[in-house]
């Protein structure tokens, strides 16, 4: 249907039913997610009438689905038909009384002047201690009920102990902002990168006046000033901060890391996440103080900082330059294929990815590339379809992508659970891979297969994920505070089952930036790969997959 977007929507729907009749085994017609996301891709493209048509098909195919009628409500609302929207939202809410989205939309349609507090306004709201504690209990209950692997990396006793420790900190003066910080530790304790929001919400609602007013960078346990912002007269770039408000950086990091959701016991991700959001995380961890003082290495007296004026987090890494899909072919017949995202889905833009990959390997063959570096740093993951498509150019023999794919409503094997054939014109040269602690979700699946298939040397740091991935998300809302919680609700695991679930994919050559490299904006990981390629060409018989 997506490929026929240029055709009238009636033709696309007819094609859907024809395929359902003739090719039932080709697609899982009992999974409503495909139609749901295709309909929303139309709605988000300002094609509300077409979205209505698709969501009507969804409701006809899944008449007992609360989601189908919620989708119809959204489409009618987007088309300006409040009456039809209200009707469908009510049907959805009757089917699923926990559908808070339908509940909110009904209220807004009935009372258009209703005003929800902005995140910044909600930040300072205060609920009763009993309400906070009840929501903490509910948060724990939801995590255990919905997450398929909630207790994989923590015992139930330890998990409940985390909740009780947070409840003990609650008072009748606790603000909503402080409450969300407590909740983040409960969520992070299940060790799942697919669960909750990665500090986006906490950052959005934090008023600038509360932020730590200096941008920093953490390397090897040391914290350095990256940008003094409006404190240029007090601290300077490259200064090392040893204490903030009297708390050592070591103890501050120890207090912050338990609040950062990551996969398994992987630590590299925590450092990257901290560096993105440090102006906010430092403030939350120190109890949202009214002022900040810092101690600079080599200086005896603490320095009181000016409050921040304006700042937009997250702070980006200077090496993050590709912003998607990039190909560079050097004169020495080395190519760098950068994949900063696998976020290309059949219901939306998978064709963008496949076209780029096809043209890339045609160009690589045309230019006679001998060594191909595949750089998946900064890659948060995405669809299995895009990962599999790239692997078909790299794999040496037929492969199965998934060893396990479990989710509610599954009725037949998922694409990737049966044998997949590599492309006949697959890449024949040498492969090299670059990765970092950011690599998440599908990137873990991809690199786990690269690792176990021994496709080429891996350079960088421990990946932020691995072959095991609790995926998907169910959005829940706590009753009293109305805080949203995003909980992984399915499991997808690659066939690289021999690798440990607790750690990320490990490199063959561990390389990371020093603080001097960071300030000089040196890509030492890529430089190391170039050196290895040069050595391998000088000594082609010598194995390169050994750690220095």
Residue pairs with C-beta under 8 A, 6 or more apart in sequence:
1 12
1 13
1 15
1 16
1 38
1 54
2 38
2 41
2 346
2 347
2 348
3 351
4 11
4 12
4 15
5 12
9 49
9 50
9 53
9 54
10 53
12 54
13 53
13 54
13 57
16 57
19 26
19 27
20 29
25 412
27 34
28 34
28 410
28 411
28 412
28 414
29 61
30 409
30 411
30 412
31 409
31 410
31 411
32 58
32 61
32 62
32 65
32 67
32 68
32 409
34 346
34 347
35 54
35 55
35 57
35 58
35 61
36 58
36 67
36 68
36 71
37 345
37 347
37 348
38 54
38 347
39 51
39 54
39 55
39 58
39 71
39 75
40 51
40 71
40 74
41 347
41 348
42 48
42 50
42 51
42 54
43 51
43 74
43 75
43 78
48 75
48 78
48 79
49 79
51 74
51 75
51 78
52 72
52 75
52 76
52 79
55 68
55 71
55 72
55 74
55 75
56 72
58 65
58 68
58 71
58 72
59 65
59 68
59 69
59 71
59 72
61 68
62 68
64 95
65 95
66 92
66 93
66 95
66 96
66 99
66 102
67 92
68 92
69 88
69 89
69 91
69 92
69 95
70 88
70 89
70 92
70 99
70 101
70 102
72 84
72 85
72 88
73 85
73 86
73 87
73 88
73 89
73 92
73 102
73 105
74 85
74 105
76 82
76 84
76 85
76 88
77 85
77 105
77 109
82 109
85 105
85 109
86 106
86 109
86 110
89 102
89 105
89 106
89 109
90 102
90 106
92 99
92 102
93 99
93 102
93 103
93 106
96 102
98 476
100 477
100 482
104 116
107 114
108 114
117 125
118 205
119 201
119 204
119 205
120 205
120 207
122 176
122 205
123 175
123 176
123 177
123 205
123 206
123 207
124 175
124 176
124 177
125 175
125 176
126 172
126 173
126 174
126 175
126 176
127 174
127 176
127 179
127 480
127 481
128 172
129 170
129 171
129 172
129 174
131 480
131 481
132 167
132 170
132 174
132 179
132 480
132 481
133 167
133 170
134 479
134 480
135 179
135 183
135 478
135 479
135 480
135 481
135 483
136 163
136 166
136 167
136 170
136 182
136 183
136 186
137 163
137 167
138 478
138 479
139 163
139 183
139 186
139 187
139 478
139 485
140 159
140 160
140 163
140 186
142 476
142 485
142 487
143 150
143 159
143 186
143 187
143 190
143 195
143 485
143 487
144 150
144 151
144 156
144 159
146 474
146 476
146 487
146 488
146 489
147 190
147 192
147 195
147 470
147 487
147 488
147 489
148 406
148 470
148 488
148 489
148 490
148 491
149 190
149 192
149 470
149 488
149 491
150 159
150 190
150 192
151 159
151 190
152 190
152 191
152 501
153 190
153 191
153 264
153 265
153 502
154 189
154 190
154 191
158 189
159 189
159 190
162 185
162 186
162 189
163 186
166 182
166 183
166 185
166 186
169 182
170 179
170 182
175 288
176 481
176 483
177 202
177 205
177 206
177 284
177 288
178 284
178 287
178 288
179 481
179 483
180 201
180 202
180 205
180 483
181 202
181 259
181 284
181 285
183 483
183 485
184 196
184 199
184 202
184 259
184 260
184 261
185 258
185 259
187 195
187 196
187 261
187 485
188 196
188 258
188 259
188 260
188 261
188 262
189 258
191 261
191 262
191 263
191 264
191 265
192 261
192 263
192 470
192 488
193 261
193 262
193 263
193 269
193 440
193 441
193 464
193 465
194 441
194 469
194 470
194 471
194 472
194 473
194 486
194 488
195 261
195 470
195 473
195 486
195 487
195 488
196 261
196 485
196 486
196 487
197 484
197 486
198 261
198 273
199 260
199 273
199 276
199 277
199 280
199 281
201 484
202 280
202 284
203 277
203 280
203 313
203 314
206 280
206 283
206 284
208 307
208 308
208 309
208 310
208 311
209 307
209 308
210 283
210 288
211 279
211 280
211 283
211 308
211 311
212 244
212 278
212 279
212 280
212 282
212 283
212 286
212 292
212 308
213 229
213 230
213 231
213 279
213 292
213 305
213 306
213 307
213 308
213 311
214 225
214 227
214 228
214 229
214 231
214 235
214 241
214 279
214 294
214 305
215 225
215 226
215 227
215 228
215 229
215 278
215 279
215 311
215 315
216 223
216 224
216 225
216 226
216 241
216 275
216 278
216 279
216 282
217 223
217 224
217 226
217 275
217 515
217 518
218 224
218 249
218 253
218 271
218 274
218 275
218 278
219 513
219 514
219 515
219 518
220 514
220 515
221 249
221 250
221 253
222 240
222 249
222 515
223 240
223 241
223 242
223 249
224 238
224 239
224 240
224 241
224 515
225 235
225 236
225 237
225 238
225 239
225 240
225 241
226 237
226 315
227 237
228 234
228 235
228 236
228 237
229 308
229 309
229 311
230 306
230 308
230 309
231 305
231 306
234 303
234 304
234 305
234 306
235 241
235 294
235 296
235 303
235 305
237 519
238 515
238 519
239 296
239 297
240 296
240 297
241 249
241 294
241 295
241 296
241 297
242 248
242 249
242 295
242 296
242 297
243 249
243 294
243 295
243 302
244 252
244 282
244 286
244 292
244 293
244 294
244 295
245 286
245 289
245 292
245 293
246 293
246 302
247 255
247 286
252 282
252 285
252 286
253 274
255 285
256 274
256 281
256 282
256 285
257 267
257 270
257 274
259 281
259 284
259 285
260 269
260 270
260 273
260 274
262 269
262 270
262 273
262 464
263 269
263 440
263 444
263 464
263 465
263 466
263 468
263 469
263 504
264 466
264 468
264 501
264 502
264 503
264 504
265 502
265 503
266 437
266 462
266 463
266 464
266 465
266 466
266 503
266 504
267 437
267 462
268 436
268 437
268 461
268 462
268 463
268 464
268 504
269 437
269 438
269 440
269 464
269 504
270 437
271 437
272 436
272 437
272 438
272 464
274 281
275 315
275 317
276 313
276 314
276 315
276 316
277 313
277 314
277 315
278 315
279 308
279 311
279 313
279 315
280 313
283 289
286 292
291 304
291 305
291 307
292 304
292 305
293 302
293 303
293 304
293 305
294 302
294 303
294 305
295 302
295 303
296 303
317 378
318 518
318 521
319 377
319 521
319 523
320 340
320 378
322 338
322 340
322 375
322 378
323 340
324 340
324 341
325 338
325 339
325 340
325 341
325 353
325 356
326 336
326 337
326 338
326 340
327 335
327 336
327 337
327 338
327 360
327 363
328 335
328 336
328 338
329 335
329 363
329 364
329 367
329 369
330 336
333 367
333 368
333 369
333 370
333 371
334 369
334 370
334 371
334 372
334 373
334 530
334 533
335 364
335 367
335 369
335 371
335 372
335 373
336 373
336 375
336 526
337 360
337 372
337 373
337 374
337 375
338 375
339 374
339 375
339 376
339 379
339 390
340 376
340 377
340 378
340 379
341 379
341 380
341 381
341 382
342 353
342 379
342 381
342 382
342 383
342 386
342 387
342 441
342 442
342 443
342 446
343 380
343 381
343 382
343 383
343 386
344 350
344 352
344 353
344 354
344 382
344 383
344 385
344 386
345 382
345 383
345 385
346 383
346 385
350 383
350 385
350 386
350 389
353 386
353 389
354 386
354 389
357 389
357 390
357 393
361 393
361 425
361 427
364 372
364 427
364 429
365 425
369 429
370 429
370 430
370 537
371 429
371 430
371 431
371 432
371 533
371 536
371 537
372 427
372 429
372 430
372 431
372 432
373 432
373 433
373 434
373 526
373 529
373 533
374 390
374 394
374 431
374 432
374 433
374 434
375 433
375 434
375 526
376 433
376 434
376 435
376 439
376 443
376 446
376 447
377 434
377 435
377 436
377 438
377 439
377 460
377 525
378 436
378 438
379 438
379 439
379 440
379 443
380 438
380 439
380 440
380 441
380 443
381 439
381 440
381 441
381 442
381 443
381 444
381 465
382 441
382 442
383 442
384 401
384 402
384 414
384 415
384 416
384 442
384 445
384 492
385 415
386 442
387 401
387 442
387 443
387 445
387 446
388 401
388 415
388 416
388 420
390 446
391 399
391 401
391 420
391 422
391 446
391 449
392 420
392 421
392 422
392 423
392 426
393 422
393 423
393 426
393 427
394 422
394 426
394 427
394 431
394 450
394 455
395 420
395 422
395 426
395 453
395 455
396 422
396 426
396 453
396 455
397 422
398 419
398 420
398 421
398 422
399 419
399 420
399 422
399 449
399 453
399 495
400 416
400 417
400 418
400 419
400 420
400 495
401 416
401 417
401 420
401 445
401 449
401 494
401 495
402 414
402 416
402 417
402 492
402 493
402 494
402 495
403 493
403 494
403 495
403 497
404 491
404 492
404 493
405 413
405 414
405 416
405 417
405 490
405 491
405 492
405 493
406 490
406 491
406 492
407 472
407 489
407 490
407 491
408 489
408 490
430 456
430 533
430 536
431 455
431 456
432 456
432 457
432 459
432 529
432 532
432 533
433 447
433 450
433 455
433 456
433 457
433 458
433 459
434 458
434 459
434 460
434 525
434 526
434 529
435 443
435 447
435 458
435 459
435 460
435 461
435 463
435 505
435 507
436 460
436 461
436 463
436 464
436 525
437 461
437 462
437 463
437 464
437 504
438 464
439 447
439 463
439 464
439 465
439 504
439 505
440 464
440 465
441 465
441 469
441 471
442 469
443 463
443 464
443 465
444 463
444 464
444 465
444 466
444 467
444 468
444 469
444 494
444 504
444 505
445 467
445 469
445 492
445 494
447 458
447 463
447 466
447 505
448 466
448 467
448 494
448 496
448 499
448 505
449 455
449 467
449 494
449 495
449 496
450 456
450 458
450 505
451 458
451 496
451 499
451 505
451 506
452 495
452 496
452 498
452 499
454 545
456 545
457 508
457 509
457 532
457 544
457 545
458 505
458 506
458 507
458 508
458 509
459 507
459 508
459 509
459 511
459 525
459 528
459 529
459 532
460 507
460 509
460 510
460 511
460 512
460 525
461 507
461 510
461 511
461 512
462 503
462 504
462 505
462 506
462 507
462 510
463 504
463 505
463 506
464 504
465 504
465 505
466 496
466 499
466 500
466 501
466 503
466 504
466 505
467 493
467 494
467 495
467 496
467 497
467 499
467 501
467 505
468 491
468 493
468 501
469 491
469 492
469 493
470 488
470 490
470 491
471 488
471 490
471 491
471 492
472 488
472 489
472 490
473 486
473 487
473 488
473 489
474 486
474 487
474 489
475 484
475 485
475 486
475 487
476 484
476 485
476 486
476 487
477 483
477 484
477 485
478 485
499 505
508 545
508 546
508 547
509 528
509 532
509 547
509 548
510 547
511 524
511 525
511 528
512 524
512 525
513 522
513 524
513 525
514 524
517 524
532 544
535 542
535 544
536 542
536 544
